[in-house]
Amino acid sequence: MKETPLCQKHISLGARMVDFAGYNMPVMYTTIKDEHQAVRNGVGVFDVSHMGEFILKGKHALDLVQKISSNDASKVAMGQAQYCCMPNEQGGIVDDMIIYRLYEDLCAEGEQAFMLVVNASNMDKDWAWIEKNNEWGVSMKNISHRSGLLAVQGPDTEKVLQKITEVDLSKIEYYHFAKGEMAGVDNVLISATGYTGSGGFELYVDNNNIEKLWDAVFEAGAEYNIQPVGLGARDTLRLEMGFCLYGNDINDTTSPIEAGLKWITKVDKDVDFNSSAIFKKQIEEGVSKRLVGFEVDDRRIPRQGYKILNADEEEIGEVTSGTMSPSLGIPIGMGYVLKAQSKKETAILIDTGKKHLKAKIVRPPFYKK
């Protein structure tokens, strides 16, 4: 099993460790509920160094990114990031990712440079897919093995991090980034991104410096009761926002149009991309199923794979994600249902195999500030 550079730090903090995407990762330190609330109401820190980072650079780097991305990377300025999915050729999704348009100081004249941040479980698959699509010979570099990543999230994040950097964090807009020194560590990429819905920054740094940065962040955050947060709360936080998790809510067979990701699927951009014709047809003609959110009128948690039934107990879909919402105190979930039965407030049943749980379709996010 692989380890991030902070693995022993997590163990020393008493974290419960699990195998996640081949990495020994902390699922929780105290309780999921407490860690979840730390992020919603204060500040928490995730070690997400298992994520993959690829650098694409050259005169045709944008051409390659445009071919593999559902979104329109031509609209991304230097210092900006963009969420997108990487479609396959059958209308499914290879992965979802964030694209960073890097500054020109990394490039020769006429070149562009991008960093692609991908899911750890898909790293090898993604790399092979990008290589297959690289008809221009764009320079590709996998820096995942030497890149550390901290997600510092929550409403108090800016106050904590501003204590250890001279970079004016208030000027970094959402889905933008800056590079600078933080806690004596040079070249930290400070990105106003995250997957919690509670604001904050993600800090990309060389593996050799990530423990120093972790310690400095926690020292700066002591007065704000900063907490380490594991994968368990990461999942509850993203699900309360209705954010998709690859492998659960999206995969190689689901369309971004079905998944409610039309907003990152730019079929009208100037160049064709993988499956663009399929997605354009789906937008014009509609799809047969849709990813929806639902709230359960019970205490039992809806599990991935449970069948979704209509009020007449006819099967109409399947649960993809479910949890007990720490913020709302009720079970919530997402799943695909027939489009004709996907309207808000529609009464549904969740079939656990032993019991039918009453539920209703709602429009995410479940948690609203």
N, C-alpha and C positions, 0 to 999 in steps of 0.2 A: 504494500500500500504506500502511496506517495504521501509526503508531508509538506506543508507550507513551512516557511522559516519560523513561523510563530507557534508551531505545533506544541513544543515543550512548554511554551508560555501558557497555552490553554490548559494543558494537563496540570501545571503547577497551580492554576487558578481553580482547579477542581471541576473542570468542564466534563460533561458526559460526551465522549467521543464516539463518532460513528463513521462508517465507510460511506462517503458521498462522492460519486463520480471517480472512484478510485483514490480519493484522498482521505486521510484521517482528519476529520473535521469536527468542531464542537457543535453539538445540537442544542445544548443549553448549559448554563453555568449555575443558575438558581432555579427559576421556573420560567416557562414560556410566557406566562401571563405577566410576571414582573418585568421581564426583559422587553416585552412588547410595550408595556406602559412607559418604560424608561424612554423609549424612542418617541412614542406619541407625545409625551409631556415634558421631556428633558433632552437627554442626549445619550446615545448608545453607539458602540463601535463594533463593527463586523470585520472579521478577517475574511476577505474574499480573494485571497491571493491565488486560489485555484483557477480563477477565470483565465481564459486564453487571450493573448494579445498578439496581433499580427501587424506588421508594418508593410504597406504597399507603397512603392515609390518609383517615379519615373514619368516620362512625358505622357504616357497613356494610363497612368494610375486612375484617373477619373473615369476613363472608358471602362476599365475593369470593374471598378466599384459600381458604376451605373448598370453594367450587365448583370451583376450578381445581387443587386439591391432592389427591393420593391419601391423604395423611396427615391426622391430626386436629390442625389448628392451634389448636383450642380448648384443647388441653392445654399449649400453649406459654406460659410465663409471661414477663413482661417481663424482659429480660436473658438470654433463652434462644433457642437456634436449633434448627431441625429440618430433617432431610434428607427430601426427598420427590420424587415425580415429578409432572409436569403431564400428565395423560392427555388424549388427544383424544376424540372421540366414537365412535371405531371400536375401542376397546380397545388402541390404541397409545400411544406416549409422545411428546408434543411436546418435552419436555426433562426433565432432572433438575435439581434446584435446592436451595438452602438458604434457608429462611425465617427471618428474624430478627424477633422481637417487640420493637419499640423502646419506649423509656420514654415515660411520659405527658407529660413536659415538652415533647414535640414536638407535642402534641395539644391541641385544645380539649376542654372537658368532654364526656364521652360518646363521644369518638372513640378509635379505635385506629390504630396505625401499624405497618407492617411493611416490612422491606427484603427483596426477593427477589434472590438472587444466581444468575445464569443463565450458561450457556455462551456464549462470544463468538460462535461460529458460528451460534447460534440467536437472537441478540439481537432482530433485527427480527421474526422469526417469532413469538417469545415475546410481544413487545409487542403485536403484532396480535391474537394469541390472547387475551391478557388483556383487551384493549379490547373484543373481540367478546363476552366473557363478563361485562363490567361493566354489568350491568343496573341497578345501584344508583347509578350516577354517582359512584363512588368517585374521589377525587383520585388521579391517577397522574402520577408524575414520573420521568423517565429521567435518572439522575445518572451514567450510565456514563462520559460524556465528561469528567467532572471528578473521577472517583474512581480513586485508585491503590490497589493491593493488593500487599502482600508476604506470601508464605507462608514463615515462618521455622520450619523443621521439624527434628526430631531430638531425641535425649535430653538434649542440653546447651542446648536453646533457652531454658528458663526461667532458667538461670543467666546466660545472655548478656543477655536482655532485662531482667531485674531490675536490672541495672546502670544502665539508662537510664530507669527509671520508678519512681515512688513507689507505683504501683498494686500491691497485693499479688497477684502472679500466681498464687501457690499457692492462692488462694481462688477462682480462676475454674475452675469445674468443666467437664468435657468437654461440649461443645456449649452452653456459656454464654459470655457476653461482658461486658466492662466498657468504659467510656469514660474516658479520662484523658489526661494529658500524657505524652509519651514523647520523650526527647531534645530537649526544648524545643518540641515540636510539640503544640499543643492538639487536643483532640477526636479523638484516635486511638481507633478502635473496635478493641479487642483481643479477638479471638475464639479460644477454645480449640477450633479446628477445623483440618482439613487433610485431604489425600487421599493420605497416604503410609503411614499405619500406624505412624509412629515418634514421634507426639506433636508438640507445638509449638503455635504460634499463627499466626493470620492477622491482618494489620494493615491496616485500612482507613483511608485518609488522603486529604486533598485532594491533587490532582495537583501543586499548587504546592509541597507540602512533602515529596513522596515521595523526592526525591534527597537531601535533608537527612536523612531518616529512614534511607534505605539506607546512607549513609555512617556514621551513628552506630551502626547495627547491626553493620556490619563492624568498626568500631573497637572496639566492646565485645566482639566475638567473636574478636578476633585471638588471644588466648591459648588459645582452643579450636579454632584452625585452621579457622575458619568459611570456607565455600566458596560461591561463586555456583553455582547449579544450573539446568540448562536443561530444555527440554521432553522430551528423550530420557530422562533419569533420572526425570522426573515420571511417564512412562509405565511404566517398569520397576517403580517403587515401587508404583504403584497396582495393577498387574497381579499382583505378588507377594501383594497382599492380597485379590485377587479382586474389586476394585472395578470397577464397570461404567464404560465410556467411551462417552459418547453419540456415535452415528455408527458405532461398532464393535459394541458388545455390546447396546445398546438404541437404538431408533429409532421412527419413526412407525408401524411395523408390528409391533413386539414388545410383548407384554404384560408388565407388571411381575410377574405371577404366573409366567409362563414364565421370566423373568429372575432368579427367586429373590428378588424384592423384595416378597413378600407382607407382610413385616414393616413396610413403609411404606405398605401399601394397606389402609386401615381402612374396609372395607365396612360396618362396624357403627356408624360414627359417626352422629350425630343427623340429619345432612343428606345428601342425595344429592349426588354430584359426578360430573363427566364420566366416563362408562363404568363407574360403580359397579355397575350391574346386570350388565354383562358380566363384571366381575371376580368378583362374587359367584357367578355361575354357574360360572366357571372354578374357583373354590375348591371349590365343592360337587361338580362333576362331573369335575374334573381337566383337564389340558391335554395336548396331544399331543406337545409338545416341551419340553425344559428346557435352560437354560443350565448347562453343567458346566465344571469345570476339569479339566485333564489334564497329565500329565508325559510327556515324550517320551524314549524310550530311544535317543537318537541325538544327534548334535551339530548337526543342521540345525534351523533355527528354523521353527516352524509359522507360516504367513502367513495373513492375513485372506483368506477366499475359498477356501482349500484345503478339499477335501471330506473328511469324516470317514466312515470305513468301519468296519463290524464285523469280527470275526475271519474271516468268510466273504467279505470284500471286497464286501459290499453297502453301498451308500450309506445312511447314517443321519443325516447332518447336515453342518454347515459350520463352519469355524473363524472366529471373530470377532476374536480378539486373540491374539498370540503374541510371545514374546521369549526371549532367553537370560537366565535369572535370574542377576543378579550375586551374590545371596546364596547360592543353591543350586548354581550352576555347571552347571545343566542347562536345556534348553529347556522352557518351560511355555506354556500357552495356555488359552483359553476358547472355547467354541463351543456351538451348539445341536445337540442330538441328540434322537432319538425317546425319549420318556419311558420306554418299556419297556426301553431299553438305556442308561439313565442312572445305573445303580447304581455306587456307589463300587467301585473295583478292577476294573471291567469293562475287558477288553482291547479296544483299538481300533487303527485304522490311520489315519494322516494321509497323504492322497494329494497329493503335491507335483506330480504330472503326470509325473514321471520315476521316482519311487520311493515306496514305501509305508513310512512311518516307524512303528515300533512305539511305542505309547503306552498309558497306562492312565488311567482316570478317577479323579480325586481330589477331595476336598472342600476348596475354599479356606477360609482363606488358605493359600497355598503356604508363605509365610514365617511362622514362629512364633518369637516372641522367646524 
